[in-house]
Amino acid sequence: MKIILQNVIDASCNIEGKIYSKIDKGYLLLVSFTNGDNFEKCVGLARKIAKLRVFQDENGKTNLSIFDVDGEILSISQFTIYGDLKGGNRPSFTNCLNYNEAKDLYLKFNECLRQEGLNVYEGIFGADMKITFTNDGPFTLILDSEELLK
């Protein structure tokens, strides 16, 4: 499981020309699953995200949590994060978890975030979504369950 996390001033998900969901200050999460991912990884990364202190305090130090800034989360499924370019210029997606299992884990992951007390908004799994956001900083992290949950 990999997540690209971005501190944002705002973010929105548009589907078929209409705003489906949007947030103000918080995290934009691009969430991807691979073979072997499971519910326990969803729980672990949700806990990690809830505990992160990556917003700036009054001294400019990344010391505040999403709770400290009354932030929200926009969670977007993004299977292409596991795209593999080793074999050429056209990505292979054989490392991506199959559609049904990935959809199930995506929904469970978002519920895990909510269980941590976070306000979570979503896109629609598998939909053609247009994501707009203003990255704050810019500040971007990659969370990889293989590295963080050993």
Secondary structure, DSSP 4 states (H G I P E B T S, - for coil): -EEEEEEEEEEEEEETTEEEEEESSEEEEEEE-BTT--HHHHHHHHHHHHH-EEEE-TTS-EEEETTTTT-EEEEEE-GGGG-B-TTSSS-B-TTBPPHHHHHHHHHHHHHHHHHTT--EEE--TTS-EEEEEEEEEEEEEEEEHHHH--
